[in-house]
Amino acid sequence: MTALTSANSAFLNAETDFGLNMLRQSPISGPLIVSPISVIFALAMVQAGAKGKTKTQINKVISNGATDDAIVEFYSNLAKDILKATNGVQTRIANAFFLDKEYTIEKPYEDTIIQKYSAKVEALDFRQPQQTAKKIDAFVSEKTAGKINNFITEKMVKGAFSLIVNAVYFTAKWEYGFPKESASNKTFYSAENATKEIEFLNEFYADRYYAEDADMQVLFGLDELRKKMNGAGIQKVLSQLRRTFVTISIPKMKIETDFKLKEALIAMGITEMFNDWADLTGIAKEPPLKVSDAAHKAIIEVSVCTFSLWNCEERL
């Protein structure tokens, strides 16, 4: 295994663990959709301007303690790879860091965000929340080719010092579509003792990728399963994928959830950036800057023809 491959493996494990930790910090009483990599991109933009313990905590969570250069290289390359068009796949990303005009953005930080993350950095008048929300929303709409609109609201801007925007629209055609005539209504269990009849997409004896190991052949309760899983284990299973014939049954659905990201990040060990003594002087030296809140919203839609995902914002 080369050094590059080893480094990539460490990042992949960190990404997967991050997603699992988001799952562990969520309630199990209903449907949930999150986009962990989108949150990591937003954290990476904060990390680029953080210093001291504030930076160390973020590094540990998104990379298992990799160097600054390694973090920037990996996630900037990943963002570029995601945007590369392939057959049937369309991805649009709007990355930006908006600060109130009372802050002076540090030039090295601005250069890193623009050059490495292909993101926008701009100072706006947050004392005019309605106008600022419209400007940011127009940026998101433009970068996502009109796929995400009415994304930023006046409420999000009001009272904030800055706003990190990471909006992602992803849609892809199934490699092998589901026959429309195979759809059928079945009982779907959305939570314990909560069921409803919905339409499922079915395909029998389909040639697909499949893998298993001793830990993942048994169906556990959700709470036990999310405690048991870890990033390395999931990556191990993914590395063992092979083609075989399987029976597939997937519910048609559209799920939209809001996730309390601040509480989840604190539980993961990212606490400093929310405190009055947060060191974000690499972004702006004065007045003191901290993260006041963090929110995440995502939408997933599964149909006969496509799989689509939208994700939303983080607020400082």
LUMSE-546901 format. One record per residue (C-alpha): residue in one letter; x, y, z. Coordinates in steps of 0.1 Angstrom, whole numbers, always signed. Each point is the difference from the previous one (the first is absolute). Layout:
# residues N
<r 'A',<X,Y,Z>>;
...
This chain:
# residues 316
<r 'M',<+0,+0,+0>>;
<r 'T',<+14,+34,-10>>;
<r 'A',<+3,+29,+24>>;
<r 'L',<-27,+19,-20>>;
<r 'T',<-24,-30,+2>>;
<r 'S',<+6,-3,+38>>;
<r 'A',<-8,+37,+4>>;
<r 'N',<-31,-3,-21>>;
<r 'S',<-11,-30,+21>>;
<r 'A',<+4,+20,+32>>;
<r 'F',<-21,+28,-14>>;
<r 'L',<-27,-24,-12>>;
<r 'N',<-2,-16,+34>>;
<r 'A',<-2,+35,+16>>;
<r 'E',<-28,+10,-24>>;
<r 'T',<-20,-32,+7>>;
<r 'D',<+5,+3,+38>>;
<r 'F',<-12,+36,-3>>;
<r 'G',<-32,-11,-17>>;
<r 'L',<-6,-28,+25>>;
<r 'N',<+5,+25,+28>>;
<r 'M',<-26,+23,-16>>;
<r 'L',<-23,-30,+0>>;
<r 'R',<+7,-8,+36>>;
<r 'Q',<-9,+35,+11>>;
<r 'S',<-33,-1,-18>>;
<r 'P',<-34,-13,+14>>;
<r 'I',<-11,-34,-12>>;
<r 'S',<-37,+8,+2>>;
<r 'G',<-4,+9,-37>>;
<r 'P',<+15,+4,-34>>;
<r 'L',<+34,+17,-3>>;
<r 'I',<+21,+12,-29>>;
<r 'V',<+34,+17,+4>>;
<r 'S',<+29,+8,-24>>;
<r 'P',<+32,-4,+21>>;
<r 'I',<+24,+9,-27>>;
<r 'S',<-18,+33,-5>>;
<r 'V',<+5,+8,+37>>;
<r 'I',<+36,-10,-3>>;
<r 'F',<+5,+24,-29>>;
<r 'A',<-14,+28,+22>>;
<r 'L',<+22,-10,+30>>;
<r 'A',<+30,-1,-24>>;
<r 'M',<-6,+36,-9>>;
<r 'V',<-1,+9,+37>>;
<r 'Q',<+31,-21,+7>>;
<r 'A',<+19,+20,-26>>;
<r 'G',<-3,+31,+21>>;
<r 'A',<+1,-15,+35>>;
<r 'K',<+30,-1,+23>>;
<r 'G',<+12,-17,+31>>;
<r 'K',<-24,-23,+18>>;
<r 'T',<-29,+11,-22>>;
<r 'K',<+18,-14,-30>>;
<r 'T',<+13,-31,+17>>;
<r 'Q',<-36,-11,+10>>;
<r 'I',<-13,+4,-36>>;
<r 'N',<+31,-18,-14>>;
<r 'K',<-6,-30,+23>>;
<r 'V',<-37,-4,-10>>;
<r 'I',<+3,+5,-38>>;
<r 'S',<+34,-17,-6>>;
<r 'N',<+11,-19,+31>>;
<r 'G',<+27,+27,+6>>;
<r 'A',<+15,+4,-35>>;
<r 'T',<+22,+30,-8>>;
<r 'D',<-15,+32,-14>>;
<r 'D',<+15,-6,-34>>;
<r 'A',<-13,-35,-2>>;
<r 'I',<-35,+12,+10>>;
<r 'V',<-1,+27,-26>>;
<r 'E',<+14,-23,-27>>;
<r 'F',<-24,-28,+7>>;
<r 'Y',<-32,+19,+3>>;
<r 'S',<+7,+25,-27>>;
<r 'N',<+7,-29,-24>>;
<r 'L',<-31,-18,+12>>;
<r 'A',<-22,+30,-7>>;
<r 'K',<+15,+3,-35>>;
<r 'D',<-6,-38,-6>>;
<r 'I',<-36,+3,+11>>;
<r 'L',<-7,+27,-25>>;
<r 'K',<+14,-21,-30>>;
<r 'A',<-29,-9,-22>>;
<r 'T',<-6,-37,-7>>;
<r 'N',<-28,-17,-20>>;
<r 'G',<-34,+5,+18>>;
<r 'V',<+16,+19,+29>>;
<r 'Q',<-5,+37,+7>>;
<r 'T',<+16,+17,+30>>;
<r 'R',<-1,+37,+9>>;
<r 'I',<+17,+15,+30>>;
<r 'A',<-2,+35,+14>>;
<r 'N',<+28,+6,+26>>;
<r 'A',<+3,+35,+15>>;
<r 'F',<+10,+19,+32>>;
<r 'F',<-19,+32,+6>>;
<r 'L',<+10,+23,+28>>;
<r 'D',<-15,+32,+13>>;
<r 'K',<+17,+30,-15>>;
<r 'E',<+14,+11,+34>>;
<r 'Y',<+26,-28,-4>>;
<r 'T',<+31,+3,-22>>;
<r 'I',<+6,-34,-16>>;
<r 'E',<+36,-11,+2>>;
<r 'K',<+15,-2,-35>>;
<r 'P',<+18,-35,+4>>;
<r 'Y',<-33,-15,+12>>;
<r 'E',<-19,+16,-29>>;
<r 'D',<+26,-14,-25>>;
<r 'T',<-2,-35,+15>>;
<r 'I',<-38,-1,-1>>;
<r 'I',<-2,+13,-36>>;
<r 'Q',<+30,-20,-15>>;
<r 'K',<-3,-33,+19>>;
<r 'Y',<-38,-3,+7>>;
<r 'S',<-12,+19,-30>>;
<r 'A',<-22,+19,+25>>;
<r 'K',<-11,+36,+3>>;
<r 'V',<+10,+23,+28>>;
<r 'E',<-18,+34,+4>>;
<r 'A',<-8,+26,+26>>;
<r 'L',<-37,+10,+1>>;
<r 'D',<-22,+22,+22>>;
<r 'F',<-15,-24,+25>>;
<r 'R',<-19,+29,+15>>;
<r 'Q',<-22,-2,-31>>;
<r 'P',<-10,-36,+3>>;
<r 'Q',<-27,+0,-27>>;
<r 'Q',<+23,+15,-26>>;
<r 'T',<+29,-22,+10>>;
<r 'A',<-21,-32,-1>>;
<r 'K',<-11,+9,-35>>;
<r 'K',<+36,+4,-12>>;
<r 'I',<+11,-33,+15>>;
<r 'D',<-30,-18,-13>>;
<r 'A',<+6,+13,-35>>;
<r 'F',<+36,-13,+3>>;
<r 'V',<-12,-34,+10>>;
<r 'S',<-26,-1,-28>>;
<r 'E',<+26,+10,-26>>;
<r 'K',<+26,-26,+12>>;
<r 'T',<-25,-28,+1>>;
<r 'A',<-14,+8,-35>>;
<r 'G',<-33,+10,+16>>;
<r 'K',<-5,-33,+17>>;
<r 'I',<+0,+15,+35>>;
<r 'N',<-21,+31,+6>>;
<r 'N',<-14,+18,+30>>;
<r 'F',<+28,-15,+20>>;
<r 'I',<+12,+28,+22>>;
<r 'T',<-26,+18,+20>>;
<r 'E',<+0,+33,+19>>;
<r 'K',<-2,-19,+33>>;
<r 'M',<+33,-18,-8>>;
<r 'V',<+19,+33,-5>>;
<r 'K',<-16,+20,+29>>;
<r 'G',<+22,+0,+30>>;
<r 'A',<+29,-19,-17>>;
<r 'F',<+35,+13,-4>>;
<r 'S',<+7,-21,-30>>;
<r 'L',<-14,-28,-21>>;
<r 'I',<+17,-30,-15>>;
<r 'V',<-20,-13,-29>>;
<r 'N',<+4,-35,-13>>;
<r 'A',<-28,-9,-23>>;
<r 'V',<+1,-32,-20>>;
<r 'Y',<-23,-13,-27>>;
<r 'F',<+6,-36,-12>>;
<r 'T',<-21,-20,-23>>;
<r 'A',<+9,-33,-18>>;
<r 'K',<-18,-25,-21>>;
<r 'W',<+1,-36,+12>>;
<r 'E',<+26,-20,-19>>;
<r 'Y',<-28,-25,-6>>;
<r 'G',<-35,+15,+3>>;
<r 'F',<-28,-16,+19>>;
<r 'P',<-28,-14,-22>>;
<r 'K',<-31,+21,+6>>;
<r 'E',<-22,-30,+0>>;
<r 'S',<+19,-15,+29>>;
<r 'A',<-10,+27,+25>>;
<r 'S',<-23,-12,+28>>;
<r 'N',<-14,+13,+33>>;
<r 'K',<+16,-14,+31>>;
<r 'T',<+2,+9,+37>>;
<r 'F',<+28,+24,+9>>;
<r 'Y',<+12,+3,+36>>;
<r 'S',<+11,+36,+5>>;
<r 'A',<+5,-5,+38>>;
<r 'E',<-9,-24,+27>>;
<r 'N',<-38,-7,-1>>;
<r 'A',<-3,+25,-29>>;
<r 'T',<-10,-14,-33>>;
<r 'K',<-16,+11,-33>>;
<r 'E',<-7,-15,-34>>;
<r 'I',<+22,+15,-27>>;
<r 'E',<+11,-9,-35>>;
<r 'F',<+32,-21,-3>>;
<r 'L',<+23,-4,-30>>;
<r 'N',<+8,-36,-6>>;
<r 'E',<+24,-20,-21>>;
<r 'F',<+6,-37,+1>>;
<r 'Y',<+32,-19,-8>>;
<r 'A',<+18,+32,-8>>;
<r 'D',<+37,+0,-7>>;
<r 'R',<+14,+24,+26>>;
<r 'Y',<+30,+6,+24>>;
<r 'Y',<-2,-18,+33>>;
<r 'A',<+22,-6,+30>>;
<r 'E',<-3,-13,+36>>;
<r 'D',<+21,-8,+30>>;
<r 'A',<-7,-17,+34>>;
<r 'D',<-12,+33,+16>>;
<r 'M',<-24,+10,-27>>;
<r 'Q',<-19,-31,-9>>;
<r 'V',<-24,+3,+30>>;
<r 'L',<-28,+26,+1>>;
<r 'F',<+4,+19,+33>>;
<r 'G',<-23,+25,+15>>;
<r 'L',<+9,+35,-13>>;
<r 'D',<+13,+12,+34>>;
<r 'E',<+23,-30,+4>>;
<r 'L',<+11,+2,-36>>;
<r 'R',<+11,+36,+1>>;
<r 'K',<+20,-7,+31>>;
<r 'K',<+17,-30,-15>>;
<r 'M',<+10,+14,-34>>;
<r 'N',<+32,+19,-6>>;
<r 'G',<+17,+16,-30>>;
<r 'A',<+27,-25,-5>>;
<r 'G',<-25,-29,+1>>;
<r 'I',<-22,+16,-26>>;
<r 'Q',<+29,+8,-23>>;
<r 'K',<+12,-36,+4>>;
<r 'V',<-34,-12,-12>>;
<r 'L',<+0,+24,-29>>;
<r 'S',<+34,-11,-11>>;
<r 'Q',<-13,-36,-4>>;
<r 'L',<-29,+8,-23>>;
<r 'R',<-6,-25,-27>>;
<r 'R',<-27,-5,-27>>;
<r 'T',<-27,-26,+8>>;
<r 'F',<-37,-5,-5>>;
<r 'V',<-22,+16,+27>>;
<r 'T',<-36,+10,+6>>;
<r 'I',<-5,+37,+5>>;
<r 'S',<-29,+18,+17>>;
<r 'I',<+3,+37,+6>>;
<r 'P',<-28,+24,+12>>;
<r 'K',<-9,+29,-22>>;
<r 'M',<+4,+30,+22>>;
<r 'K',<+8,+37,+5>>;
<r 'I',<+13,+8,+35>>;
<r 'E',<+10,+34,+13>>;
<r 'T',<+16,+4,+34>>;
<r 'D',<+16,+28,+21>>;
<r 'F',<+30,-11,+21>>;
<r 'K',<+12,+17,+32>>;
<r 'L',<+36,+1,-11>>;
<r 'K',<+14,+21,+28>>;
<r 'E',<-9,-25,+26>>;
<r 'A',<+13,-29,-21>>;
<r 'L',<+34,+18,-6>>;
<r 'I',<+4,+7,+37>>;
<r 'A',<-7,-36,+8>>;
<r 'M',<+28,-10,-25>>;
<r 'G',<+25,+23,+18>>;
<r 'I',<-3,+32,-21>>;
<r 'T',<-6,+25,+28>>;
<r 'E',<+25,+28,-2>>;
<r 'M',<-14,+16,-31>>;
<r 'F',<-33,+6,+18>>;
<r 'N',<+16,+18,+30>>;
<r 'D',<+9,+37,+5>>;
<r 'W',<+37,-10,-1>>;
<r 'A',<-2,-17,-34>>;
<r 'D',<+31,+7,-20>>;
<r 'L',<-12,+8,-35>>;
<r 'T',<+25,+28,-5>>;
<r 'G',<+11,-16,-33>>;
<r 'I',<-34,+10,-14>>;
<r 'A',<-2,+35,+16>>;
<r 'K',<+20,+14,+28>>;
<r 'E',<-26,+24,+15>>;
<r 'P',<-25,+3,+14>>;
<r 'P',<+2,-35,+16>>;
<r 'L',<-18,-26,-22>>;
<r 'K',<-16,-32,+12>>;
<r 'V',<-25,-25,-13>>;
<r 'S',<-33,+9,+16>>;
<r 'D',<-21,-28,-16>>;
<r 'A',<+2,-28,-25>>;
<r 'A',<-30,-15,-18>>;
<r 'H',<-3,-26,-27>>;
<r 'K',<-29,-9,-23>>;
<r 'A',<-2,-27,-27>>;
<r 'I',<-26,-14,-23>>;
<r 'I',<+1,-33,-18>>;
<r 'E',<-23,-13,-28>>;
<r 'V',<-1,-35,-14>>;
<r 'S',<-20,-7,-31>>;
<r 'V',<-2,-26,-28>>;
<r 'C',<+25,+19,-21>>;
<r 'T',<+22,+20,+23>>;
<r 'F',<+16,+4,+35>>;
<r 'S',<+2,+37,+10>>;
<r 'L',<+15,+18,+30>>;
<r 'W',<-1,+36,+12>>;
<r 'N',<+19,+13,+30>>;
<r 'C',<+0,+33,+17>>;
<r 'E',<+18,+26,+23>>;
<r 'E',<+22,+6,+30>>;
<r 'R',<-2,+32,+19>>;
<r 'L',<+25,+19,+21>>;
